Amino acid sequence: MQKKRIINLISYVLTFGLCAFLIWFSLKDVSDADIEKIKFSVSKANYFLLIPIVIMGVLSHWSRAVRWKYLMEPLQMYPSTRNTFLTVMIGYLANMFLPRFGEVIKCTLLAKYEKIPADKLIGTIITERAFDVLCLLLVFLITFIIQVDLAAEYLSTLAAKYNANASNGSSGWVLISIIAFLVILFLFRNTIRQFSLFIKLRQIVKNVLAGIMSFRNMKNKKGFVFHTILIWSLYLGMIVLGFKSIPETSILGFKTGFSVLSFGSIGMIVTPGGMGAYTLLVNEIVSLYGIEKAMSLAISWIIWLVPTIIILIGGSISLLLIPILNNTKSNAHETRNYTE
């Protein structure tokens, strides 16, 4: 038990150390002139757009709660939408501070207040994540299809850099390294299969496939698909409205939004709540569309901060409300039974 606690502590320290490094890395080249540009741009921001952005953010979490309920129906579990939404918000809040803990705590709380088995809820989380992975892959595909020209330009830039390195003789070493790596993988494939990382990756693949197969047993397939599309559409809409909030990025539209949604989602996976990773990736992506670095940095922080604040405030309120509301419901139920 003590060893496990030490490992968890080291994991948390390394995780938040990575967050701190990524934040520092994204800000290290910001000059005083850039800071003044950002301040001036933020002072001219259209803060009225925060209202629809916040509404869309809260609606996306509500939609996720409803979609989660659809996954529980085949298991004969019918929790209230209110409790499901509150636990979803609490789960997001927990993930900001303790990586992966949010999934556990939201299942535990919903099981407690709705009197349903927590172990069965874990299976629904696996299914939910499986479909999120599929949606992210689809978003990447759409991003590439609608921006083939930009992708080609970016790849040609990478090719030019590679050719420049090739002229210096470094490409030979790269090729030798790749071949050596593949040979090592082949020779030690049986040993690699025993590694915990490989076992975890294999389990993830199995879980994704199991989640996809469970879709066949779902009663409300249309509702599940509708809310899945709604969730990702709201994410995209929040990003595009974020672009419109400051003059320098107001020219950006849905194409850039798809790019930010794709790579930003990777940032949200890499670190808790996307701290550091999200803004770093979005900053690089937005700058590809001709936006100067100072403004791409500003917008990356804006479109990360607003959803994060929604989670911090909404999750905290949900944490306070859920015992109060359920205690009230329990008292009302007991009073009704007594009068009867």
ABEGO torsion letter per residue (X at the ends): XAAAAAAAAAAAAAAAAAAAAAAAAAAAABBAAAAAAAAAAAAABBAAAAAAAAAAAAAAAAAAAAAAAAAAAAAGBBBBAAAAAAAAAAAAAAAAABBGAAAAAAAAAAAAAAGBBAAAAAAAAAAAAAAAAAAAAAAAAAAAAAAAAAAAAAAAAAAAAAAAAAAAGAAAAAAAAAAAAAAAAAAAAAAAAABAAAAAAAAAAAAAAAAAAAAAABABAAAAAAAAAAAAAAAAAAAAAAAAABAAAAABBAAAAAAAAAAAAAAAAABBGGBGAAAAAAAAAAAAAGBBAAAAAAAAAAAAAAAAAAAAAAAAAAAAAAAAAAAAAAAAAAAAAAAX
